[in-house]
Amino acid sequence: MISRSKSSFQKNLGCITVLLLLAPPTQALSLSDTPRDPLKPFVGEWVVDNANPSGTNLVLRQEGTRLIGSSPSGEESLEFKSTGEFGFLEGTLIEEDGKVSATIELSRRENRIIIELAPPQSEYVIMTARKVQGSPSVEASDAIEKANVRVENAKQNLTKALASKDDGALQNATNELQDARLALAKLTESDTKQKVASKQPATDKQEKPSFEIRTEEAAIKQVSSMPDIREWVKDVEAANKKGDQPRSARFEATEEGKRFVVHVFEYVGTDEEGHTATLGWYNVDKATGGVTEEKMF
């Protein structure tokens, strides 16, 4: 496994190209109704929760049958394709020094995505991103589109009724047009409020990751993906190459109720004889994936 320092992907999230196979999935996920366009759920502006303290914006936009992502730097790119499962893509992160396997997944709430970089080319890095600005939701967009069609049809019916000089048909067509315009106005107002709300500053609750940690292995991955821990692992491996005694970074997880406790320590010596030096203990929330350091004193 190649040890990597802080990935510029975590800092910048450079230019990203998402390539999809547009064949419909054989089985839909239990998200909300599956949209007609599989790219729409990924379109918008996303802030990566655990990339760095200030957050990193990733803007995804649709260009034909491709989803293009960009951030200010544009130093790297991601290329994904559909796996045949709605809301889940897999591909590679392309950096100057090589490629890393990666996946991107739409969460069940459809306002978050989960990005994961995986071995053998990289240590596990798991990041979540929340949508803060983008196109209307798929459901609202489709509803507005249908409402516009209804208004246009009502206008055509009214024109025909005027030509027929049938008072009953004219009254019905007039009422239908009024109802269609009222429905469109309500949908447009609701969509406008949603856009305004999406631009509001995120609350502390929104900043927390929103995926479950169910196994000890997943808890260790979550802790080991933290930038400070990755830097520490790099230092230990550098010391191992220079020192007289073997050194290694180790992680042990224990399940305790609603959390996992991960012990992070350095082991110096051989399997037969050696000693440990604890870096810290970290609590991983099962429900959110949030990581907090446990203060021993």
Secondary structure, 3 states (H helix, E strand, C coil): CCCCCCCHHHHHCCCEEEECCCCCCCCCCCCCCCCCCCCHHHCEEEEECCCCCCCEEEEEEEECCEEEEECCCCCCEEEEEECCCCCEEEEEEEECCEEEEEEEEECCCCCEEEEEEECCCCCCEEEEEEEEECCCCHHHHHHHHHHHHHHHHHHHHHHHHHHHCCHHHHHHHHHHHHHHHHHHHHHHHHHHHHHHHHCCCCCHHHHCCCCCCCCHHHHHHHHHCCHHHHHHHHHHHHHHHHCCCCEEEEEEEEEECCEEEEEEEEEEECCCCEEEEEEEEEEEECCCCCEEEECCC
